[in-house]
Structures are given as structure tokens and as C-alpha cells.
Amino acid sequence: MLKGLLTAVHVLIALGLIATILLQSGKSAGLSGAIAGGAEQFFGKKKGLDEKLGRITAFTAVAFGLTSMVLVVMK
């Protein structure tokens, strides 16, 4: 019972981790990133959402690692 519940939580955390990684903007967005890259360095870049997604990703990754270890020990 507990292992099944933990496995379900682990799957949800994995899906959340995938979602937060995919929502983050890349270092350069292809050609548009190359053109706008100089402007972003000159005028500054909006980092609010990227920083928040970075924190959420880090938290989710730690939770994924912890649930992975607990599931291995429970085996």
C-alpha cells in the first residue's frame, strides 16, 4: 500500500520535473536568440519567471532523487 502510494507520488514528481524543465527558456532561442541576444545584454533580461522556474526545478529534482532512493530501499 505505502509503496504504491510512493510510486504514484514519484510519477507525479517526475512529470512535474519534466514540465518545469520544458517551461524554462533556453540560453539562446535559435536565430531569434542570436539577434536579440545583444539587446538582452544591453537592456537587461526579465529573470523573474526564469529564476522561479529554476527554484521549482531544483526542489522537484531533489524530491525526485529522495523518492527514488526511498523506493530503492523499500524494494
C-alpha positions as CSV (number, residue, x, y, z in Angstrom):
1,M,0.0,0.0,0.0
2,L,2.7,2.5,1.0
3,K,5.0,1.5,-1.9
4,G,2.1,2.0,-4.4
5,L,1.4,5.5,-2.9
6,L,5.0,6.5,-3.0
7,T,5.3,5.2,-6.6
8,A,2.3,7.4,-7.6
9,V,3.9,10.4,-5.9
10,H,7.2,9.6,-7.6
11,V,5.5,9.6,-11.0
12,L,3.8,12.9,-10.3
13,I,7.1,14.4,-9.3
14,A,8.7,13.1,-12.5
15,L,6.0,14.7,-14.6
16,G,6.4,17.9,-12.7
17,L,10.1,17.8,-13.2
18,I,9.7,17.3,-17.0
19,A,7.2,20.2,-17.1
20,T,9.4,22.6,-15.3
21,I,12.4,21.8,-17.4
22,L,10.4,22.2,-20.6
23,L,9.0,25.6,-19.5
24,Q,12.4,27.1,-18.9
25,S,13.8,29.3,-21.7
26,G,17.0,28.1,-23.3
27,K,20.3,30.1,-23.4
28,S,19.6,31.0,-27.0
29,A,16.4,30.5,-28.9
30,G,17.9,29.8,-32.3
31,L,18.2,32.7,-34.7
32,S,15.9,35.0,-32.7
33,G,18.1,34.4,-29.7
34,A,21.2,35.4,-31.7
35,I,19.6,38.6,-32.9
36,A,18.0,39.6,-29.6
37,G,21.0,38.4,-27.5
38,G,22.8,41.6,-27.8
39,A,19.8,43.6,-26.9
40,E,19.1,41.5,-23.8
41,Q,22.7,42.0,-22.6
42,F,22.4,45.8,-23.2
43,F,18.9,46.4,-21.8
44,G,18.7,43.5,-19.3
45,K,16.6,40.4,-19.3
46,K,13.4,39.6,-17.4
47,K,14.6,37.0,-14.9
48,G,11.6,36.7,-12.6
49,L,9.9,33.7,-14.2
50,D,13.2,32.0,-15.1
51,E,14.5,32.3,-11.5
52,K,11.2,31.0,-10.1
53,L,11.2,28.1,-12.5
54,G,14.9,27.4,-11.6
55,R,14.0,27.1,-7.9
56,I,11.0,24.9,-8.6
57,T,13.1,22.7,-10.8
58,A,15.8,22.3,-8.1
59,F,13.2,21.5,-5.5
60,T,11.5,19.0,-7.8
61,A,14.8,17.4,-8.7
62,V,15.7,16.9,-5.0
63,A,12.3,15.4,-4.3
64,F,12.7,13.1,-7.3
65,G,16.1,11.9,-6.0
66,L,14.7,11.4,-2.5
67,T,11.7,9.4,-3.6
68,S,14.0,7.3,-5.9
69,M,16.2,6.4,-3.0
70,V,13.3,5.6,-0.7
71,L,11.8,3.3,-3.4
72,V,15.1,1.5,-3.9
73,V,15.4,0.9,-0.1
74,M,11.8,-0.3,0.1
75,K,12.4,-2.9,-2.6
